Amino acid sequence: MKQVDSGQRHHRTRSTYLSSVLSFAVGNRGAAVVEFAVLAPVLLLILLGILDFGRAMNYKNDATHLASEGARFAIVNRNPGVGSGTLQEWIRSQADTEELKNEAQVCIDFPGTLQVGQPVTVTVKFGFTWLNFIGHALGTGGSNFSSSSTMRLEQTPSNYASGCTT
């Protein structure tokens, strides 16, 4: 039986310990967590950007619908909001979102004379702040959207007037 002196035993223990520490430091364990921590904010920002783009397009579609509906009421000389205000105010009140109800500008314009067959244009304008929670904190601006609809008068307007309401 071969005897091992205490110095060699101590050396083996220390080298075993050192190799296990080095293998842990050199290994890939834990790298995925660090990579995820670095990429997660970027991926979250992309996801929120996609959702915000969808919200902007929903607002744009709503504004287009409001402009078309307003033009249709304008050409037949009908103001469904007579008791509650102008045609412009009624159009804005029909918005699906509070932002458009409170902040949209609705304009009715007669490019020609007020005769049957002449065009009437209804325009709905609104501002949109991209990624609201970041945009307000950074003070970044947004985008201005505008939707309009032009139709020909079927009756001379008497139940509404041209102009803008905000």
WOKAMO-V8290 format. One line per field, one symbol per residue. ss: DSSP state (h for helix, s for strand, l for the rest). psi: psi as a letter, one per 20 degrees, with the letter a starting at -180 (. if undefined). A space follows every 10 residues. Layout:
ss=???
psi=???
//
This chain:
ss=lllllhhhhh hhhhhhhhhh hhhhhhllll hhhhhhhhhh hhhhhhhhhh hhhhhhhhhh hhhhhhhhhh hhhhhlllll llllllhhhh hhhllllhhh hhhlsssssl llllllllss ssssssssll lhhhhhhhll llssssssss ssllllllll llsssl
psi=pppprhghgh gggghgghhh ghhghhripi hhgggghghg hghghgghgg hhghgghggg gghggggggg hghghjlpni kghjbrhghg ghiiqiqhgh hhiqpppppo hbrmqpiqqp pppoqqqppp mghhghhikq rbqpqppqpp rpphqppijr rraqp.
//
